[in-house]
Amino acid sequence: MESIDNTIALNFTNMSSARVMWEYLRRNYQCSNDVHICQMELSLTVLSQESTNIKEFYYSIILISNEMDTIDDTSNPPTTFNTVLKV
């Protein structure tokens, strides 16, 4: 407990196990991915082939889709390329 900042460690005094402590930390300090997800969805929405060839356009879609797949967000199902194709 000495390696934990005192302001955080005070919250652990009534906790019965390390698991309870980790759950507390996850719940209170986890970053939300909502903004990142919205940015990726917007990128897909505004993506346009314009003057790029089909191969470059396809790779742009794949890059965004793969980035969306790596987002760890249990409140939203993972996006796959098949899902993107439906949009």
C-alpha positions as CSV (number, residue, x, y, z in Angstrom):
1,M,0.0,0.0,0.0
2,E,3.0,2.3,0.4
3,S,3.3,2.6,-3.4
4,I,-0.2,4.0,-3.7
5,D,-0.9,7.7,-3.4
6,N,-2.4,8.5,0.1
7,T,-5.5,10.1,-1.4
8,I,-6.3,6.8,-3.2
9,A,-5.2,4.5,-0.4
10,L,-7.6,6.0,2.0
11,N,-10.4,4.6,-0.1
12,F,-9.1,1.0,0.5
13,T,-9.3,1.0,4.3
14,N,-12.7,-0.7,4.4
15,M,-12.1,-3.1,1.4
16,S,-11.9,-6.8,2.2
17,S,-9.7,-8.0,-0.7
18,A,-7.4,-7.1,-3.6
19,R,-10.2,-8.0,-6.0
20,V,-12.5,-5.5,-4.4
21,M,-9.8,-2.9,-4.6
22,W,-9.1,-3.6,-8.3
23,E,-12.8,-3.4,-9.1
24,Y,-13.0,0.0,-7.3
25,L,-10.0,1.3,-9.3
26,R,-11.4,0.0,-12.6
27,R,-14.8,1.5,-12.0
28,N,-13.4,4.9,-10.9
29,Y,-10.4,5.4,-13.1
30,Q,-11.4,3.7,-16.3
31,C,-11.5,6.0,-19.3
32,S,-14.5,6.0,-21.5
33,N,-14.1,5.2,-25.1
34,D,-17.3,7.0,-26.2
35,V,-15.4,10.0,-27.7
36,H,-13.0,7.7,-29.6
37,I,-15.9,5.6,-30.9
38,C,-17.7,8.7,-32.1
39,Q,-14.6,9.9,-33.8
40,M,-14.2,6.6,-35.7
41,E,-17.8,6.5,-36.7
42,L,-17.6,10.1,-38.0
43,S,-14.4,9.1,-39.9
44,L,-16.3,6.3,-41.6
45,T,-19.3,8.6,-42.3
46,V,-17.3,11.3,-44.0
47,L,-14.9,9.0,-45.7
48,S,-15.0,9.6,-49.5
49,Q,-13.2,7.9,-52.3
50,E,-12.7,11.2,-54.2
51,S,-9.6,10.9,-56.3
52,T,-8.1,7.9,-54.6
53,N,-8.2,4.6,-56.3
54,I,-10.4,1.8,-55.0
55,K,-7.5,0.0,-53.3
56,E,-6.5,3.0,-51.3
57,F,-10.1,3.8,-50.4
58,Y,-10.6,0.1,-49.3
59,Y,-7.5,0.3,-47.1
60,S,-8.8,3.5,-45.5
61,I,-12.0,1.7,-44.5
62,I,-10.0,-1.3,-43.2
63,L,-7.7,0.9,-41.1
64,I,-10.7,2.7,-39.4
65,S,-12.5,-0.6,-38.9
66,N,-9.5,-2.3,-37.4
67,E,-9.0,0.6,-35.0
68,M,-12.6,0.3,-34.0
69,D,-12.1,-3.4,-33.3
70,T,-9.3,-2.6,-30.9
71,I,-11.4,-0.4,-28.7
72,D,-12.1,-2.1,-25.5
73,D,-15.7,-1.1,-24.8
74,T,-18.1,-3.6,-23.3
75,S,-21.1,-1.3,-23.7
76,N,-20.7,-1.4,-27.5
77,P,-20.4,-4.5,-29.5
78,P,-17.2,-4.7,-31.5
79,T,-17.4,-3.3,-35.0
80,T,-16.2,-5.6,-37.8
81,F,-15.6,-4.9,-41.4
82,N,-18.9,-6.8,-42.2
83,T,-20.7,-4.3,-40.0
84,V,-19.1,-1.4,-41.7
85,L,-20.1,-2.8,-45.1
86,K,-23.8,-2.7,-44.0
87,V,-23.5,1.0,-43.3
